[in-house]
């Protein structure tokens, strides 16, 4: 009889401890990571980033240990960069937007190392107000890249840049009537 009472006390004690542990872990706010589109949107709409704005994700692209997210923030071109941690979760590392622009460019470094040549891409994000139909990008005075854009459409375009330790850019834009924009 005494043995059954002791076992019952231990069992009740174990159940109470289990309930406390479960309540503790379930009540903790779950960490938000950029692992999927839903959590990316929650992060971008948080008070630390763009609270009380409308976010429209246009593209998510993984580059090495980075996740680059092209989006519109209240119709302004913007991007966010997430870095993969040792557990495989993506943590927000930077974000940027361009207020009042219909077509914006963002330089995305694919990896960063002080001793190595950098690989990079130029990412272009357009919103529904874009009237630029063609872009000519000259890189370091010797390489020319062209991209065409559908006017009045939300889109993301990429240009892979040549490896270099330093970049110099010249731009030429054509409008929807193929006239050069000054």
Backbone torsions as a table, in degrees:
resi	resn	phi	psi	omega
1	UNK	NA	-45.8	179.6
2	UNK	-63.9	-37.8	178.4
3	UNK	-62.3	-41.7	179.1
4	UNK	-65.7	-38.9	177.6
5	UNK	-63.2	-44.1	179.8
6	UNK	-61.9	-45.7	179.5
7	UNK	-63.2	-38.3	178.1
8	UNK	-64.6	-40.0	178.3
9	UNK	-65.2	-43.4	178.6
10	UNK	-63.5	-41.6	-180.0
11	UNK	-64.1	-46.0	178.2
12	UNK	-62.0	-43.1	178.4
13	UNK	-61.3	-42.5	179.5
14	UNK	-65.6	-40.0	178.7
15	UNK	-64.5	-43.0	179.0
16	UNK	-62.1	-45.1	178.8
17	UNK	-63.1	-42.8	178.0
18	UNK	-60.5	-43.6	178.9
19	UNK	-63.0	-43.2	179.3
20	UNK	-61.5	-45.8	179.3
21	UNK	-62.4	-45.3	179.4
22	UNK	-62.5	-44.7	179.0
23	UNK	-61.7	-42.3	179.7
24	UNK	-60.3	-50.3	-177.4
25	UNK	-70.7	-32.8	-179.5
26	UNK	-77.7	-25.7	-178.1
27	UNK	-86.8	-16.6	177.8
28	UNK	-68.5	138.8	176.7
29	UNK	-67.4	133.6	179.5
30	UNK	-70.1	139.8	177.8
31	UNK	-65.5	137.4	177.2
32	UNK	-95.6	128.8	178.9
33	UNK	-127.6	159.5	178.3
34	UNK	-85.6	46.7	-176.1
35	UNK	-84.9	-20.0	178.5
36	UNK	-149.9	168.2	-174.3
37	UNK	-61.2	-40.1	-179.0
38	UNK	-62.4	-45.8	180.0
39	UNK	-71.2	-32.2	175.7
40	UNK	-61.7	-45.0	179.1
41	UNK	-61.6	-41.9	178.5
42	UNK	-61.8	-42.5	179.4
43	UNK	-64.2	-46.3	-177.4
44	UNK	-66.4	-27.6	179.6
45	UNK	-94.5	9.6	-179.9
46	UNK	-78.1	167.2	-178.1
47	UNK	-68.1	-19.7	178.0
48	UNK	-79.7	-15.9	-175.5
49	UNK	-118.9	-93.2	-175.8
50	UNK	-125.1	71.6	-178.6
51	UNK	-68.6	142.3	176.4
52	UNK	61.3	36.0	174.5
53	UNK	-126.2	162.9	177.2
54	UNK	-93.7	124.7	-178.9
55	UNK	-109.7	129.5	173.8
56	UNK	-126.4	109.3	-179.6
57	UNK	-77.6	126.6	-179.8
58	UNK	-98.8	-34.1	-177.3
59	UNK	-161.4	145.0	173.0
60	UNK	-124.4	125.7	-177.1
61	UNK	-132.4	129.5	176.4
62	UNK	-94.2	129.7	178.3
63	UNK	-131.3	108.1	-175.5
64	UNK	53.3	-121.1	-178.8
65	UNK	-96.3	19.3	179.3
66	UNK	-113.4	153.9	169.9
67	UNK	-124.8	119.2	-179.2
68	UNK	-104.7	129.4	-177.3
69	UNK	-118.6	116.2	174.8
70	UNK	-94.0	129.6	-177.7
71	UNK	-152.8	170.7	173.0
72	UNK	-109.4	130.8	177.7
73	UNK	-109.8	103.3	-171.7
74	UNK	52.0	44.4	179.0
75	UNK	71.6	3.7	175.0
76	UNK	-93.1	135.7	177.1
77	UNK	-58.2	138.1	-179.0
78	UNK	-155.8	161.7	173.7
79	UNK	-146.9	158.0	175.3
80	UNK	-132.7	149.9	179.0
81	UNK	-123.7	132.1	178.1
82	UNK	-117.4	143.8	176.3
83	UNK	-112.7	138.8	-179.8
84	UNK	-77.5	130.1	176.9
85	UNK	-89.9	-177.8	-176.4
86	UNK	-66.8	-17.7	177.8
87	UNK	-92.4	-1.7	179.6
88	UNK	90.0	6.3	177.6
89	UNK	-90.5	148.3	-179.9
90	UNK	-98.4	121.8	-179.5
91	UNK	-106.9	137.3	179.5
92	UNK	-62.8	127.0	179.4
93	UNK	-114.9	-29.6	175.4
94	UNK	-162.8	159.6	177.0
95	UNK	-152.9	153.4	-176.5
96	UNK	-156.8	146.0	174.3
97	UNK	-135.5	165.9	178.7
98	UNK	-126.5	101.3	-177.9
99	UNK	-70.0	134.5	173.0
100	UNK	75.8	8.8	178.4
101	UNK	-103.6	144.4	177.8
102	UNK	-94.1	-26.7	176.3
103	UNK	-137.1	124.6	-177.4
104	UNK	-130.8	149.5	176.8
105	UNK	-113.2	145.6	178.5
106	UNK	-135.5	127.2	177.2
107	UNK	-83.3	120.9	-178.6
108	UNK	-112.5	113.0	176.4
109	UNK	-83.9	127.1	-173.6
110	UNK	-77.8	-29.4	170.1
111	UNK	-153.5	153.6	-175.9
112	UNK	-123.7	125.0	176.5
113	UNK	-155.5	130.9	-174.8
114	UNK	-64.9	-28.6	-174.1
115	UNK	-96.0	-6.4	-175.2
116	UNK	-114.9	158.0	173.8
117	UNK	-67.4	139.1	-177.0
118	UNK	-89.2	137.0	168.4
119	UNK	-95.1	141.3	-177.2
120	UNK	-150.7	163.7	174.4
121	UNK	-134.8	153.4	171.7
122	UNK	-105.2	125.5	179.5
123	UNK	-107.9	131.3	178.1
124	UNK	-113.3	132.4	178.2
125	UNK	-123.8	128.3	178.3
126	UNK	-119.7	152.2	175.0
127	UNK	-112.4	-174.2	-175.2
128	UNK	-68.5	-10.5	179.5
129	UNK	-93.9	-0.1	-176.9
130	UNK	-65.3	128.8	175.9
131	UNK	-115.5	5.9	178.7
132	UNK	-86.0	124.4	-178.2
133	UNK	-101.4	-20.9	-175.9
134	UNK	-147.9	142.0	179.2
135	UNK	-127.2	136.4	171.4
136	UNK	-121.3	117.6	-178.2
137	UNK	-111.7	121.2	174.3
138	UNK	-102.2	126.4	-177.3
139	UNK	-111.9	124.7	176.8
140	UNK	53.2	35.9	173.8
141	UNK	69.5	-6.4	-172.8
142	UNK	-129.0	-12.8	179.8
143	UNK	-122.0	132.7	-177.8
144	UNK	-116.4	131.9	177.9
145	UNK	-122.5	139.8	177.3
146	UNK	-121.4	143.2	174.5
147	UNK	-139.1	142.6	175.1
148	UNK	-108.1	144.7	-179.7
149	UNK	-123.7	143.7	171.8
150	UNK	-81.7	124.7	-177.8
151	UNK	-70.6	150.8	178.5
152	UNK	58.3	32.5	177.8
153	UNK	-133.9	144.5	175.8
154	UNK	-77.3	130.3	-176.9
155	UNK	-160.6	163.7	174.8
156	UNK	-129.8	131.5	176.4
157	UNK	-129.4	147.8	-179.4
158	UNK	-123.2	145.1	169.5
159	UNK	-127.5	118.3	175.4
160	UNK	-77.7	124.9	-175.8
161	UNK	-91.3	153.5	175.8
162	UNK	-67.0	151.3	178.9
163	UNK	-65.5	134.6	-178.3
164	UNK	-164.3	153.7	174.5
165	UNK	-84.5	-14.8	-177.5
166	UNK	-150.3	144.8	-179.1
167	UNK	-124.3	140.8	171.6
168	UNK	-127.3	132.4	-175.2
169	UNK	-122.2	142.6	168.9
170	UNK	-128.8	137.8	-176.1
171	UNK	-118.6	145.5	169.9
172	UNK	-136.3	128.7	-177.0
173	UNK	-119.5	143.1	172.2
174	UNK	-115.5	142.6	177.5
175	UNK	-85.1	-174.0	-175.7
176	UNK	-66.7	-13.3	177.0
177	UNK	-102.4	16.0	-178.7
178	UNK	61.0	28.4	175.1
179	UNK	-99.3	137.6	-179.7
180	UNK	-66.7	134.0	177.5
181	UNK	-94.3	127.8	-179.9
182	UNK	-82.7	NA	NA
